[in-house]
Amino acid sequence: MQVIFNAPFYNISASPQRRIILDFEIPADEDIQKAQYSVLDVIKNLQDIDRPETAEVNFINYKQGIFTLQAKFWVAVGANMVKVKSNALLQIKNRLDEIKIPLVSPTNINILSDKPENH
């Protein structure tokens, strides 16, 4: 028996480096659905993305009053991944600022040197 598929398919494993996944943490007492729609709108209108209709923004975690939103989208062949990611981050941050939805501040402390600085 032979099965023939007429629908186009995408080999995700052939080019995993072209997919960008971004995580954002938003306080649960904010309008998280508005945040979700806003991030998706930004992504679908970015330059140099491929198949914008496949872009998605989902809630992937809820912990200690914080929702994690995950944005996934494909970068066009030949586009600069770093620039596309940087532009996406900047535009998403700007949009969330516009609609007055804060991102959770990171609580990580980076130690740059094990030697104390002399002032």
C-alpha distances in whole Angstrom, upper triangle without the diagonal:
4,7,10,13,16,19,21,21,24,24,26,27,27,31,32,35,35,35,38,39,42,44,47,49,51,54,52,55,54,52,49,47,49,48,45,45,47,45,42,44,46,42,41,44,44,44,41,39,35,33,36,34,32,35,36,39,39,41,40,43,47,49,53,53,51,48,45,44,41,40,37,36,35,37,37,36,39,41,44,42,46,47,45,45,49,49,46,49,52,50,49,52,54,52,53,57,57,56,58,55,56,54,55,57,56,58,57,60,60,62,63,65,67,70,72,73,77,79
4,7,10,13,16,18,18,20,21,24,24,24,28,29,33,32,32,36,37,40,42,45,47,49,52,51,54,52,50,47,45,47,46,42,42,45,43,39,41,43,39,38,41,41,41,38,35,32,30,33,31,29,33,34,37,37,40,39,42,45,48,52,52,49,46,44,42,39,38,34,33,32,34,33,33,36,38,41,39,43,44,41,42,46,46,43,46,49,48,46,50,52,50,50,54,54,53,55,53,54,52,53,55,54,56,55,58,58,60,61,63,65,68,70,71,75,76
4,7,10,12,14,14,18,18,21,22,22,25,27,30,30,29,33,33,37,39,42,44,46,48,47,50,49,47,43,41,43,43,39,38,41,39,36,38,39,36,34,37,37,37,35,32,29,26,29,27,26,29,30,33,33,36,35,39,42,45,49,49,46,43,40,38,35,34,31,30,29,31,31,30,34,35,38,37,40,41,38,39,43,42,40,43,46,44,43,46,48,46,47,51,51,49,52,49,50,48,49,52,51,53,52,56,55,58,58,61,63,66,68,69,73,74
4,6,9,11,12,15,16,20,21,21,24,26,29,28,28,31,32,36,38,41,43,45,48,47,49,48,45,42,40,42,41,37,37,39,37,34,36,37,34,32,34,35,35,32,30,26,24,27,25,24,27,29,32,33,36,35,39,42,45,49,48,46,42,40,37,34,33,30,28,27,29,28,28,31,33,36,35,38,39,36,37,41,40,38,41,44,42,41,45,46,44,45,49,49,48,50,48,49,47,48,51,50,52,52,55,54,57,57,60,62,65,67,68,72,73
4,6,8,9,12,14,17,19,19,21,23,26,25,25,28,29,32,34,37,40,41,44,43,46,44,42,39,36,38,37,34,33,35,34,30,32,33,30,28,31,31,31,29,26,23,20,23,21,20,24,25,29,29,32,32,36,39,42,46,45,43,39,36,34,31,29,26,25,23,26,25,25,28,30,33,32,35,36,33,34,37,37,35,37,40,38,37,41,42,40,41,45,45,44,46,44,45,44,45,47,47,49,49,52,51,54,55,58,60,63,65,65,69,70
4,7,9,13,15,18,20,20,22,24,27,25,25,28,29,33,35,37,40,41,44,43,46,44,41,39,36,37,37,33,32,34,33,29,30,32,29,27,29,30,30,28,25,21,19,22,20,19,23,25,28,29,33,33,37,40,43,47,46,43,39,37,34,31,29,26,24,23,25,24,24,27,29,32,31,35,35,32,33,37,36,34,37,39,37,37,40,41,39,41,44,44,43,46,44,45,43,45,48,47,50,50,53,52,55,55,58,61,64,65,66,69,70
4,6,10,13,15,18,18,20,21,24,22,22,25,26,29,31,34,36,38,41,40,42,40,38,35,32,33,33,30,28,31,29,26,27,28,25,23,26,26,26,24,22,18,15,18,16,15,19,21,25,26,29,29,33,36,40,43,42,39,36,33,30,28,26,22,21,19,22,21,21,25,26,29,28,32,32,29,30,33,32,30,33,36,34,33,37,38,36,37,40,40,39,42,40,41,40,42,44,44,46,46,49,49,52,52,55,58,61,62,63,66,67
4,7,10,13,15,15,16,18,21,18,19,22,23,27,29,32,35,36,39,39,41,39,37,34,32,32,32,28,27,29,27,24,25,26,23,21,23,24,24,21,19,15,13,16,14,14,17,19,23,25,28,28,32,35,38,42,41,38,35,32,29,26,24,20,18,16,18,17,18,21,23,26,25,28,29,26,27,30,30,28,30,33,31,31,34,36,34,35,39,38,38,40,38,40,38,40,42,41,44,44,47,46,49,49,52,55,58,59,60,63,64
4,7,9,12,12,13,15,18,16,16,19,21,24,27,29,32,34,37,37,40,38,36,32,30,32,31,27,27,28,26,23,25,25,22,20,23,23,23,21,18,14,12,16,14,13,16,18,21,23,26,26,29,33,36,39,39,36,32,30,27,24,22,18,16,15,17,16,17,20,21,24,23,26,27,24,25,29,28,26,29,32,30,29,33,34,33,34,37,37,37,39,37,38,36,37,39,39,41,41,44,43,46,46,49,52,55,56,57,60,61
4,6,9,9,10,11,14,12,12,16,18,21,24,27,30,32,35,35,38,36,34,31,29,30,29,25,25,27,24,21,23,23,20,19,21,21,21,18,15,12,11,14,14,11,14,16,20,21,24,24,27,31,34,37,37,34,30,27,25,21,19,15,14,11,14,14,14,17,18,21,19,23,24,21,22,25,25,23,26,29,28,27,30,32,31,32,35,35,35,37,35,36,33,35,37,36,39,38,41,40,43,43,46,48,51,53,53,57,58
4,6,5,8,9,12,12,12,16,17,21,24,27,30,33,36,36,39,37,36,32,31,32,30,27,27,29,26,23,25,25,22,21,24,23,22,19,17,14,13,17,17,14,16,18,21,22,25,24,27,31,34,37,37,34,31,28,25,22,20,16,15,12,14,15,14,17,19,21,19,22,24,21,22,26,26,24,26,29,29,28,31,33,32,33,36,37,37,39,36,36,34,35,37,35,38,37,40,39,41,41,44,46,49,51,52,55,57
4,5,6,6,10,9,9,12,14,18,20,24,27,29,32,33,36,34,33,29,28,29,27,24,25,26,23,21,23,23,19,19,22,21,21,18,15,13,13,15,16,12,14,15,18,19,22,21,24,28,30,34,34,31,27,24,22,18,17,13,12,10,12,13,13,17,17,19,16,20,22,19,19,23,23,21,23,26,26,25,28,30,29,30,33,34,34,36,33,33,30,31,33,32,34,33,36,35,38,38,41,43,46,48,48,52,53
4,6,6,9,10,10,14,15,19,21,25,28,31,34,34,38,36,35,32,31,32,30,27,28,29,26,24,26,26,22,22,25,23,23,20,18,16,16,19,19,16,17,18,21,21,24,22,25,29,31,35,35,32,29,25,24,20,19,15,15,13,14,16,15,17,18,19,17,20,23,20,20,24,25,23,25,28,28,27,30,32,32,32,35,37,36,38,35,35,32,33,34,32,34,33,35,34,37,37,39,41,45,47,47,51,52
4,6,9,10,11,15,17,21,23,27,30,33,36,37,40,38,37,34,33,34,32,29,29,30,27,25,27,26,23,23,25,23,22,19,17,15,16,19,20,17,18,20,23,24,27,25,28,32,34,38,38,34,32,28,26,22,21,17,15,13,14,14,12,15,17,18,16,20,22,20,20,24,25,23,25,28,28,28,31,33,33,33,36,38,38,39,37,36,34,35,36,34,36,35,37,36,38,38,40,43,45,48,48,52,53
4,5,6,8,11,14,18,21,24,27,30,34,35,38,36,35,31,31,32,29,26,27,27,24,22,24,23,20,20,22,20,19,16,14,12,14,17,18,15,16,18,21,22,25,23,27,30,32,36,36,32,29,26,24,20,18,14,13,10,10,11,10,12,13,14,12,16,18,16,16,20,21,20,22,25,25,25,27,30,29,30,33,34,35,36,34,33,31,32,33,31,34,32,34,33,35,35,38,40,43,45,45,49,50
4,5,6,9,11,14,17,21,24,27,31,31,35,33,32,29,28,29,27,24,25,25,22,21,23,22,18,19,21,19,19,16,14,13,15,16,18,15,15,16,18,19,22,20,23,27,29,32,32,29,26,22,20,17,15,12,11,9,10,12,12,14,14,15,12,15,17,15,15,18,20,18,20,23,23,23,25,28,27,28,31,32,32,34,31,30,27,28,29,28,30,29,31,30,32,32,35,37,40,42,43,46,47
4,6,8,10,14,17,20,24,27,30,32,35,33,32,29,29,29,26,24,25,25,21,21,23,21,18,19,21,18,17,14,13,13,15,17,19,16,16,17,19,20,23,21,24,28,29,32,32,29,26,23,21,17,15,12,11,9,9,11,10,12,12,11,9,11,14,13,12,16,17,16,18,21,21,21,23,26,26,27,29,31,32,33,30,29,26,27,28,26,29,27,29,28,30,30,32,35,38,40,40,43,45
4,7,10,13,17,20,23,26,30,31,34,32,31,27,27,27,25,22,23,23,19,18,20,18,15,16,17,15,14,11,9,9,12,13,16,13,13,15,17,19,22,21,24,28,30,33,32,29,26,22,20,16,14,11,9,6,5,7,8,9,9,10,7,11,13,10,11,14,15,14,16,19,19,19,22,24,24,25,28,29,29,31,29,28,26,27,28,27,30,28,31,29,32,32,35,37,40,41,42,45,46
4,7,10,13,17,20,23,26,27,30,28,27,24,24,24,21,19,20,20,16,15,17,16,13,14,16,14,14,12,9,9,11,12,14,11,10,12,13,15,18,17,20,24,26,29,29,25,22,19,16,13,10,7,6,4,6,9,11,13,12,12,9,12,13,11,10,14,15,13,14,18,18,17,20,22,22,22,25,27,27,28,26,26,23,24,25,24,27,26,29,28,31,31,34,37,39,41,41,45,45
4,7,10,13,17,19,23,25,27,25,24,21,21,22,19,17,18,17,14,13,16,14,11,13,15,12,14,12,10,11,13,12,15,12,10,11,12,14,16,16,18,22,24,26,26,22,20,16,14,10,8,6,6,6,7,11,13,14,12,12,8,10,12,9,7,11,12,10,11,14,15,14,16,19,19,19,22,23,24,25,23,22,19,21,22,21,24,23,26,25,28,28,31,34,37,38,38,42,42
4,7,10,14,16,20,21,24,22,22,19,19,20,16,14,16,16,12,12,15,14,11,14,16,14,16,15,13,14,15,14,16,13,10,10,10,11,13,12,15,18,20,23,22,19,16,12,10,7,6,5,7,9,11,14,17,18,16,15,12,12,14,12,9,12,13,11,11,15,15,13,15,18,18,18,21,22,22,23,20,20,17,18,19,18,21,21,24,23,27,27,31,33,36,37,37,41,41
4,7,10,13,17,18,21,19,19,16,17,17,14,13,15,14,11,12,15,13,11,14,16,14,16,16,14,16,17,15,17,15,12,11,9,11,12,11,13,16,18,20,20,16,14,10,8,6,5,7,9,12,13,17,19,20,18,16,13,13,14,12,9,11,12,9,8,12,13,10,12,15,15,14,17,19,19,20,17,16,13,14,16,15,18,18,21,21,24,25,29,31,34,35,35,38,39
4,7,10,13,15,18,17,17,14,15,16,13,12,15,14,11,13,16,14,13,16,18,17,20,20,18,19,20,18,19,17,14,12,9,10,9,9,10,13,14,16,16,12,10,7,6,4,6,9,12,15,17,20,23,24,21,20,16,16,17,15,12,13,15,12,10,13,14,11,12,16,15,14,17,19,18,18,15,14,11,11,13,12,15,16,19,20,23,25,28,30,33,34,34,38,38
4,7,10,12,15,13,14,11,13,14,10,10,13,13,10,12,15,14,14,17,19,18,21,21,19,22,22,20,21,19,16,13,10,10,10,10,10,12,13,15,14,10,8,6,5,6,8,12,14,18,19,23,25,26,23,22,19,18,19,17,13,14,15,12,10,12,13,10,10,13,13,11,13,16,15,15,11,10,7,8,10,11,14,15,18,19,23,25,28,30,33,33,34,37,37
4,7,9,12,11,13,10,13,14,11,11,15,14,12,15,18,17,17,20,22,21,24,25,23,25,25,23,24,22,19,16,12,12,10,10,9,9,10,11,10,6,6,4,6,9,11,15,18,21,23,27,29,30,27,26,22,21,22,20,17,17,18,16,13,15,16,12,12,15,15,12,14,17,15,14,11,9,6,5,8,9,12,14,17,19,23,25,28,30,33,33,33,36,36
4,6,9,7,9,7,11,11,8,10,13,13,12,15,17,17,17,20,22,22,25,27,25,27,27,24,24,23,20,17,13,12,10,12,11,10,11,11,9,6,5,6,7,11,13,17,20,23,25,28,31,32,29,28,25,24,24,22,19,19,20,17,15,16,16,13,12,14,13,10,12,15,13,11,8,7,5,6,9,11,14,16,20,22,26,27,31,33,35,35,35,38,38
4,6,6,9,8,12,13,11,13,16,16,15,18,20,20,21,24,25,25,29,30,28,30,30,27,27,26,23,20,16,15,12,14,12,10,10,9,6,5,6,9,11,14,17,20,23,27,29,32,35,36,33,32,29,28,28,26,23,23,23,21,18,19,19,16,15,17,16,12,14,16,14,12,9,8,7,6,10,12,14,17,20,23,27,29,32,34,36,35,36,39,38
4,5,8,7,10,12,11,12,15,16,16,18,21,21,22,24,26,27,30,32,29,31,30,27,27,26,23,20,16,14,11,13,11,8,9,9,5,5,6,9,11,15,17,21,24,28,30,33,36,38,35,34,31,30,30,28,25,26,26,23,21,22,22,18,17,20,18,14,16,18,15,14,11,11,11,10,14,16,17,20,24,26,30,32,35,37,39,39,39,42,42
4,7,8,11,12,12,14,16,17,17,20,22,22,24,26,27,28,32,34,31,33,33,29,29,28,25,22,19,17,14,17,15,12,13,11,8,8,9,13,14,18,20,24,27,30,32,36,39,40,37,36,33,32,32,30,28,27,27,24,22,23,23,19,18,20,18,14,16,17,14,12,10,11,12,12,15,18,19,22,25,28,32,34,37,39,41,40,41,43,43
4,6,9,9,8,11,13,13,14,17,18,19,20,23,24,25,28,30,28,30,30,26,26,26,23,20,16,16,14,16,15,13,14,14,10,10,10,12,13,16,18,22,24,28,30,33,36,37,34,33,31,30,29,27,25,25,24,21,19,20,19,16,15,16,14,11,12,14,10,9,6,8,10,11,14,17,19,22,25,28,32,34,37,39,41,40,40,43,42
4,6,5,6,9,10,11,12,15,16,17,19,20,22,23,27,29,27,29,28,24,24,24,21,18,15,14,13,16,16,14,16,17,13,12,11,13,12,16,17,20,23,26,28,31,35,36,33,33,30,30,29,27,25,25,24,21,19,20,18,15,15,16,13,11,13,13,9,9,7,10,12,14,17,20,22,25,28,31,34,36,40,42,44,43,43,46,45
4,5,5,6,9,10,10,12,14,15,17,18,20,21,25,27,24,26,25,22,21,21,18,15,11,11,9,12,12,11,14,15,12,10,8,10,9,12,14,17,20,23,26,29,32,34,31,30,27,27,27,24,22,23,22,19,18,19,17,14,14,16,13,11,13,14,11,11,8,10,11,13,16,18,21,23,27,29,33,34,38,40,42,42,42,45,45
4,5,5,6,8,10,11,12,14,16,17,19,20,24,26,23,24,23,20,19,19,16,13,10,10,9,13,14,14,17,18,15,13,11,12,10,13,13,17,19,23,25,28,31,33,30,30,28,28,27,24,23,24,22,19,19,20,18,15,16,17,14,12,15,15,12,13,11,14,14,16,20,22,24,27,30,32,36,37,41,43,46,45,45,48,48
4,5,5,6,9,10,11,12,14,15,17,19,22,25,22,24,23,19,19,19,17,14,12,12,12,16,17,17,19,20,17,15,13,14,12,14,14,17,19,23,24,27,31,32,29,29,27,27,26,23,22,22,21,18,17,18,16,13,14,14,11,9,12,12,8,10,9,12,13,16,19,22,25,27,30,32,36,37,41,43,45,45,45,48,47
4,6,5,6,9,10,11,12,14,16,17,20,23,20,22,22,18,18,18,15,13,10,11,11,14,15,15,17,18,15,13,11,11,9,11,11,15,17,20,22,25,28,30,27,26,24,24,23,20,19,19,18,15,14,15,13,10,11,12,9,7,10,11,8,10,7,10,10,13,16,18,22,24,27,28,32,34,37,40,42,41,41,44,44
4,5,5,6,9,10,11,12,15,16,20,21,19,20,19,16,15,15,12,9,6,7,8,12,13,14,17,19,16,14,11,10,7,9,9,12,14,18,20,23,26,28,25,25,23,23,23,20,18,19,18,14,14,16,14,10,13,14,11,10,14,14,12,13,11,13,12,15,18,20,23,25,28,29,33,35,38,40,43,43,43,46,46
4,6,5,6,9,10,11,12,15,18,20,18,19,18,14,14,14,12,10,8,10,12,15,17,18,21,23,20,17,14,14,11,12,11,13,14,18,20,22,26,28,25,26,23,24,23,20,19,20,18,15,15,17,14,11,14,14,11,11,14,13,11,14,12,15,15,18,21,23,26,28,31,33,36,37,41,43,46,46,46,49,48
4,5,5,6,9,10,11,13,16,19,17,19,18,14,15,16,13,11,10,12,14,17,18,19,22,23,20,18,15,15,11,13,11,14,15,18,19,22,25,27,24,24,22,22,21,18,17,17,15,12,13,13,10,8,10,11,7,7,11,10,9,11,10,13,13,17,19,22,25,27,30,31,34,35,39,42,44,44,43,46,46
4,5,5,6,9,10,11,15,16,14,17,16,13,14,14,10,9,7,10,12,14,16,18,20,22,20,17,14,12,9,10,8,10,11,15,16,19,22,24,21,21,18,19,18,15,13,14,13,9,10,11,9,6,9,10,8,8,11,12,11,13,11,13,12,15,18,19,23,24,27,28,32,33,36,39,41,41,41,44,44
4,5,5,6,9,10,14,15,13,14,13,10,10,10,7,6,6,9,12,15,17,19,22,24,22,19,16,14,10,10,7,9,10,13,15,17,21,23,20,21,18,19,18,15,14,16,14,11,12,14,11,9,12,13,11,11,15,15,14,16,15,16,16,19,21,23,26,27,30,31,35,35,39,42,44,44,44,47,47
4,5,5,6,9,12,15,13,15,14,10,11,12,9,10,10,13,16,18,21,22,25,27,25,22,19,17,14,14,11,12,12,15,16,18,21,23,20,21,19,20,19,15,15,17,14,11,13,14,10,9,13,13,10,11,15,13,13,16,15,17,17,21,23,25,28,29,32,33,37,37,41,44,46,46,45,48,48
4,6,5,6,10,13,11,14,14,10,12,13,10,11,11,14,17,19,21,23,25,27,25,22,19,17,14,13,10,12,11,14,14,16,20,21,18,18,17,17,15,12,12,13,10,8,10,10,7,6,10,10,8,10,13,12,13,15,15,16,16,19,21,23,26,27,30,30,34,34,38,41,43,43,42,45,45
4,5,5,9,10,8,11,11,8,10,10,7,8,9,13,16,18,20,22,25,27,25,22,19,17,13,12,8,9,7,10,11,13,17,18,15,16,14,15,14,10,10,12,10,7,10,11,9,8,12,13,11,13,16,16,16,18,17,18,17,20,22,23,26,27,30,30,33,34,37,40,42,43,42,46,45
4,6,9,10,8,9,9,5,7,9,7,9,11,14,18,20,23,25,28,30,28,25,22,20,16,14,11,10,8,10,11,13,16,18,16,17,16,18,16,12,13,15,13,10,13,14,12,11,15,15,13,15,18,18,18,21,20,21,20,24,26,27,30,31,34,34,37,37,41,44,46,47,46,49,49
4,7,9,8,11,11,8,10,12,10,13,14,17,20,23,25,27,30,32,30,27,24,22,18,17,13,13,11,12,12,13,17,18,15,17,16,17,15,12,13,14,11,10,13,13,10,11,15,14,12,15,18,17,17,20,20,22,21,24,26,27,31,32,34,34,37,37,41,44,46,46,46,49,48
4,7,6,10,11,9,12,13,11,13,14,18,21,22,25,27,30,32,30,26,24,21,18,16,13,12,10,11,10,11,14,15,12,13,12,14,11,8,10,11,8,7,11,11,9,10,14,13,13,15,18,17,19,21,20,21,20,24,25,26,29,30,32,31,35,34,38,41,43,44,43,46,45
4,6,9,11,10,14,15,13,16,17,21,24,26,28,31,33,35,33,30,27,25,21,19,16,15,12,11,9,9,12,12,9,11,11,13,10,8,11,12,9,9,13,13,11,13,16,16,16,19,21,20,22,24,24,25,24,27,28,28,32,32,34,33,36,35,39,42,44,44,44,46,46
4,7,10,10,14,14,13,16,18,22,25,26,28,31,33,36,35,31,28,25,22,19,16,14,11,9,6,5,8,9,6,8,9,11,10,7,10,12,10,11,14,15,14,16,19,19,19,21,23,23,25,27,26,27,25,28,29,29,32,32,34,33,36,35,38,42,44,44,44,47,47
4,7,6,10,10,9,13,15,18,22,22,26,28,31,34,32,29,26,23,19,17,13,11,7,6,4,5,9,10,8,10,10,12,11,8,10,13,11,10,14,15,14,15,18,19,18,20,23,23,24,26,25,26,24,27,28,28,31,31,33,33,36,35,39,42,44,45,44,48,48
4,6,9,9,9,13,16,19,22,23,26,29,32,35,34,30,27,24,21,18,14,11,8,5,5,5,8,11,10,13,12,15,15,11,13,16,15,14,17,19,17,18,21,22,21,23,26,26,27,29,27,28,27,29,31,30,34,33,36,35,38,38,41,44,47,48,47,51,51
4,5,6,7,11,14,17,21,22,26,29,32,35,33,30,27,24,20,18,14,11,8,7,8,8,11,14,14,16,15,18,18,14,16,19,17,15,19,21,19,19,22,23,22,24,27,26,26,29,27,29,27,30,32,32,35,35,38,37,40,40,44,47,49,50,50,53,54
4,5,5,9,12,15,19,20,24,27,30,32,31,27,24,22,18,16,12,10,7,8,9,10,13,16,15,17,16,18,17,13,15,17,15,13,16,18,16,16,19,20,18,20,23,23,23,25,24,25,24,27,29,29,33,33,36,36,39,39,43,46,48,49,49,52,52
4,6,8,12,15,18,20,24,26,29,32,31,28,24,22,18,16,13,11,9,10,13,13,16,19,18,20,19,22,21,17,18,21,19,16,19,21,19,18,21,22,20,21,25,24,23,26,25,27,25,28,31,31,34,35,38,38,41,42,45,48,51,51,51,55,55
4,6,10,12,16,17,21,24,27,30,29,26,22,20,16,14,11,9,7,8,11,13,15,19,18,20,18,20,20,16,17,20,19,16,18,21,19,18,21,23,21,22,25,25,24,27,25,26,25,27,29,29,32,33,36,36,39,40,43,46,48,49,49,53,53
4,7,10,14,15,19,21,25,28,26,23,19,17,13,11,8,6,5,7,10,13,16,18,17,18,16,18,18,14,14,17,16,12,15,17,15,14,18,19,17,18,21,22,21,23,21,22,21,23,25,26,29,29,32,33,36,37,40,43,45,46,46,50,50
4,6,10,12,15,18,21,24,23,20,16,14,10,8,6,5,7,10,13,16,19,22,20,21,18,20,20,16,15,18,17,13,15,18,16,14,17,19,17,17,20,21,20,22,19,20,19,21,24,24,27,28,31,31,35,36,39,42,45,45,45,49,49
4,7,9,12,15,18,21,19,16,12,10,7,5,4,6,9,13,15,18,22,24,22,22,19,20,20,17,15,17,17,13,14,16,15,12,15,17,15,14,18,19,17,19,16,17,15,17,20,21,24,25,28,29,33,34,37,40,42,43,43,47,47
4,6,9,12,15,18,17,14,10,8,6,5,7,9,12,15,18,22,24,27,25,25,22,22,23,20,18,20,20,16,16,19,18,15,17,19,17,16,20,21,19,20,17,17,16,17,20,20,23,24,28,29,33,34,38,39,42,43,43,47,47
4,6,8,11,14,13,11,7,6,5,6,9,12,15,19,22,25,28,30,27,27,24,24,25,22,20,22,22,18,17,20,19,16,17,20,18,16,19,21,19,19,16,16,14,15,18,18,21,22,26,27,31,33,36,38,41,41,42,46,46
4,7,10,14,13,11,8,6,6,6,10,12,15,19,22,25,28,30,28,27,23,24,25,23,20,22,23,19,18,21,21,18,19,22,21,18,22,24,22,22,18,18,16,15,18,18,20,21,24,26,29,31,34,36,39,40,41,44,45
4,6,10,10,8,6,5,7,9,13,15,19,22,25,28,31,33,30,30,26,26,27,25,22,24,25,21,20,23,23,19,20,23,22,19,22,24,22,21,18,17,15,14,17,16,17,19,23,24,28,30,33,34,38,38,39,43,43
4,7,7,6,5,6,9,12,15,18,22,25,28,31,34,36,33,32,29,28,30,28,24,26,26,23,21,24,24,20,20,23,22,19,22,24,21,20,17,16,14,13,16,16,17,19,23,25,28,31,34,35,38,38,39,43,43
4,6,5,7,8,12,14,18,21,25,28,30,34,36,38,35,34,30,30,31,29,26,27,28,25,23,25,26,22,21,25,24,20,23,25,23,22,18,17,14,12,15,14,15,17,20,23,26,29,32,32,36,35,37,40,41
4,6,9,11,15,17,21,24,27,31,33,37,39,40,38,36,33,32,33,31,28,28,30,27,24,26,27,23,22,25,25,21,23,25,23,21,18,16,14,12,14,14,14,16,20,23,26,29,31,32,35,34,36,39,39
4,7,10,13,16,20,23,26,30,32,36,38,40,37,36,32,31,32,30,27,27,28,25,23,25,25,21,20,23,22,18,20,22,20,18,15,13,13,10,13,14,15,18,21,24,27,30,33,34,37,36,37,40,40
4,7,10,13,16,19,23,26,28,32,35,36,33,32,29,27,28,27,23,24,25,22,19,21,21,18,17,20,19,16,17,20,18,16,13,11,10,8,11,12,13,16,19,22,26,28,31,32,35,35,36,39,39
4,6,10,13,16,20,23,26,29,32,34,31,30,26,26,27,24,21,22,23,20,18,20,20,16,16,19,18,14,17,19,17,16,12,12,10,9,13,14,16,18,21,24,27,30,33,34,37,37,38,41,41
4,6,10,13,17,20,22,26,29,30,27,26,23,22,23,21,18,19,20,17,15,18,18,14,15,18,17,14,17,19,18,17,13,13,10,10,13,13,15,17,20,22,26,28,31,33,36,36,37,40,40
4,7,10,13,17,19,23,26,27,25,24,21,21,21,19,16,17,18,14,13,16,15,12,13,16,15,12,16,18,16,16,13,13,10,11,14,15,18,19,23,24,28,29,33,35,38,38,38,42,42
4,7,10,14,16,20,22,24,22,21,18,18,19,16,14,16,16,13,12,16,15,12,14,17,16,14,18,20,18,19,16,16,13,14,16,16,19,20,23,24,28,29,32,34,37,38,39,42,42
4,7,10,13,16,19,21,18,18,15,16,16,13,11,14,14,10,10,14,13,10,13,16,14,14,17,19,18,19,16,17,14,16,18,18,22,22,25,26,29,30,34,36,39,39,40,43,43
4,7,10,13,16,18,16,17,13,15,16,13,11,14,14,11,12,16,15,13,16,18,17,17,21,22,21,23,20,20,18,20,22,21,24,24,27,27,31,31,35,37,40,41,41,45,45
4,7,10,13,15,13,14,11,14,14,11,10,14,13,10,13,16,14,13,17,19,17,18,22,22,22,24,22,22,20,22,24,24,27,27,30,29,33,33,36,39,42,43,43,46,47
4,7,9,12,10,12,10,13,13,10,10,14,14,12,15,17,16,16,19,21,20,22,24,25,25,27,25,26,23,26,27,26,30,29,32,31,34,34,37,40,43,44,44,47,48
4,6,8,7,8,7,10,10,7,9,12,12,11,14,16,16,16,19,21,20,22,25,25,26,28,26,26,24,26,28,27,30,29,32,31,34,33,36,39,42,43,43,46,46
4,6,6,9,9,12,12,9,12,15,14,14,17,19,18,19,22,23,23,25,27,28,29,31,29,30,28,30,31,31,34,33,35,34,37,36,39,42,44,46,45,49,49
4,6,9,10,13,13,12,14,17,17,17,20,21,21,22,25,26,26,28,31,31,32,34,33,33,31,33,33,33,36,35,37,35,38,37,40,43,45,46,46,49,50
4,7,9,12,12,11,14,16,16,17,20,21,21,23,25,26,27,29,31,31,33,35,33,33,31,33,34,33,36,34,36,34,37,35,38,41,43,45,44,47,48
4,6,9,8,8,11,13,12,13,16,17,17,19,22,22,23,25,27,28,29,31,30,30,28,30,30,30,33,32,33,32,34,33,36,39,41,42,42,45,45
4,6,5,6,9,10,11,12,14,16,16,18,20,21,22,24,26,27,29,30,29,28,26,28,28,27,30,29,30,28,31,29,32,36,37,39,38,41,42
4,6,5,6,8,10,10,12,14,15,16,18,20,21,22,24,26,27,28,27,26,23,25,25,24,27,26,27,26,28,27,30,34,36,37,37,40,40
4,6,5,6,9,10,11,12,14,15,17,18,20,21,23,24,26,27,25,24,22,23,23,22,25,23,25,23,25,24,27,30,32,34,33,36,37
4,5,5,6,8,10,10,12,14,15,16,18,20,21,22,24,25,24,24,22,24,23,23,26,25,26,25,27,26,29,33,35,35,34,37,38
4,5,5,6,9,10,10,12,14,15,16,18,20,21,23,24,23,22,20,23,23,23,26,25,27,26,29,28,32,35,37,38,37,40,40
4,5,5,6,9,10,11,12,14,15,16,18,20,21,22,21,20,17,19,20,19,23,22,24,23,26,25,29,32,34,35,34,38,38
4,5,5,6,9,10,11,12,14,16,17,18,20,21,20,19,17,19,18,18,22,21,22,21,24,23,27,30,32,33,32,35,35
4,6,5,6,8,10,10,12,14,15,16,18,20,19,18,17,20,20,20,24,24,25,25,28,27,30,34,36,36,35,38,38
4,6,5,6,8,10,10,12,14,15,17,18,17,17,15,18,19,19,23,23,25,24,28,28,31,34,36,37,36,39,39
4,6,5,6,9,10,11,12,14,16,16,15,14,12,14,15,15,19,19,21,21,24,24,28,31,33,33,33,36,36
4,6,5,6,9,10,11,12,15,15,14,14,13,16,16,17,20,21,22,22,25,25,29,32,34,34,33,35,35
4,5,5,6,9,10,10,12,14,14,14,13,17,18,19,23,23,26,26,29,29,33,36,37,37,36,39,38
4,5,5,6,9,10,11,12,11,11,10,14,15,17,21,22,24,24,28,28,32,35,37,37,36,39,39
4,5,5,6,9,10,10,9,9,8,12,12,14,18,19,21,22,26,26,30,33,35,34,33,36,35
4,6,5,6,9,10,10,10,11,15,15,18,21,23,24,25,29,29,32,35,37,36,35,38,37
4,5,5,6,9,9,10,11,15,17,19,23,24,27,28,31,32,35,38,40,39,38,41,40
4,5,5,6,5,7,8,12,14,16,20,22,24,26,29,30,34,36,38,38,37,40,39
4,5,5,6,7,9,12,14,17,20,22,24,25,29,30,33,36,37,36,36,38,37
4,5,8,10,12,16,17,20,24,26,28,29,33,33,37,40,41,40,39,41,40
4,6,9,12,15,17,20,24,26,28,30,34,35,38,41,43,41,41,43,42
4,6,10,13,15,18,21,24,26,28,31,32,36,38,40,39,38,41,39
4,7,10,12,15,18,21,24,26,29,31,34,37,38,37,37,40,39
4,6,9,12,15,17,20,22,26,27,31,33,35,34,33,36,35
4,6,9,12,14,17,19,23,24,28,30,32,32,32,35,34
4,6,9,12,15,17,21,23,26,28,30,29,30,33,32
4,6,9,11,14,17,19,23,25,27,26,26,29,29
4,6,8,11,14,17,20,22,24,24,24,27,27
4,6,10,13,16,19,20,22,22,23,26,26
4,6,10,12,15,17,19,19,21,24,25
4,6,9,12,13,16,16,17,20,21
4,6,9,11,14,14,15,19,20
4,6,7,10,11,12,16,18
4,7,9,10,11,14,16
4,5,7,9,12,15
4,7,9,13,16
4,6,9,13
4,6,10
4,6
4
